[in-house]
Amino acid sequence: MATDDSAHMPDAVIKASRQPANIEIAHQVGEVIAHMLGDGQSVIDPTETIWTAEAAEDLRARIGDNPILGSDKGQWDKLDHQLDGAPRAVVLLAAELVFLREHALYVALPTTRLAHVERVLAHLDPPVAIKDPMATWLSRPVRTAGFDPGSWYNGALWRHLIWAATFVRHWKELPEDKRETAKNNPWAFQQVMLASGTDRSDIRNALQFLAFPQAFEPISAASMKTEIRNGLAHLIGGATGSTPAAIDSDLLAIR
């Protein structure tokens, strides 16, 4: 994604303050983000257009309108049931969202991340193999980049997919001029995310970092962001507010 002119800091200064490995994992998936926000093409199967309002709403409805509650089944078993019979574009959309959800996880084994994407893709007929560049992205060793999300993030698969699908639907329904502005401005992009529906800050924080790694921290927990900002706010003359935009812009200024 493009860097932000409104950050009021030279891009080189911001980049120098970031861990290169974190910048790299975000830049790796720039292709996926670009398709999500642009032409809608699948990276896994380039013959398919998956980032559409229709596919997003289908995925949202399969999970959100038919929740499987209780602890007798695991979250991946529940998703298997909800994806049963789904159109090819919807399955591919779910797979690429699962990939994005786990791409920046510091403690996730590459074998685990690969297995989760392949589990979703198993619903496709005919099947599709994961090829480069995604195969390379999924092979990143554990504990080399990203954030440690905690058990709450890891166990919120269905909530994350509902939020992400709702955002994609909202994005695709926006006027072209608003999409273009948001693609080139992290704060406008964040506002579109916040306006897409009920906020789910952990997955929003993960995706906004992947889209704009030089503006947003690789931190999923809103409470952690607030704690860090509050502890260092004296460096910028005090906190500017309590909204997500204020906290993130304060963190950027602190850098």
Secondary structure as GFF3:
##gff-version 3
##sequence-region A 1 255
A	DSSP	three_ten_helix	5	7	.	.	.	ID=ss1
A	DSSP	alpha_helix	11	16	.	.	.	ID=ss2
A	DSSP	alpha_helix	20	28	.	.	.	ID=ss3
A	DSSP	alpha_helix	30	37	.	.	.	ID=ss4
A	DSSP	alpha_helix	53	64	.	.	.	ID=ss5
A	DSSP	alpha_helix	75	83	.	.	.	ID=ss6
A	DSSP	alpha_helix	88	103	.	.	.	ID=ss7
A	DSSP	alpha_helix	110	121	.	.	.	ID=ss8
A	DSSP	alpha_helix	134	137	.	.	.	ID=ss9
A	DSSP	alpha_helix	151	154	.	.	.	ID=ss10
A	DSSP	alpha_helix	157	172	.	.	.	ID=ss11
A	DSSP	alpha_helix	176	183	.	.	.	ID=ss12
A	DSSP	alpha_helix	186	195	.	.	.	ID=ss13
A	DSSP	alpha_helix	201	211	.	.	.	ID=ss14
A	DSSP	alpha_helix	222	232	.	.	.	ID=ss15
A	DSSP	three_ten_helix	233	236	.	.	.	ID=ss16
A	DSSP	alpha_helix	244	254	.	.	.	ID=ss17
###
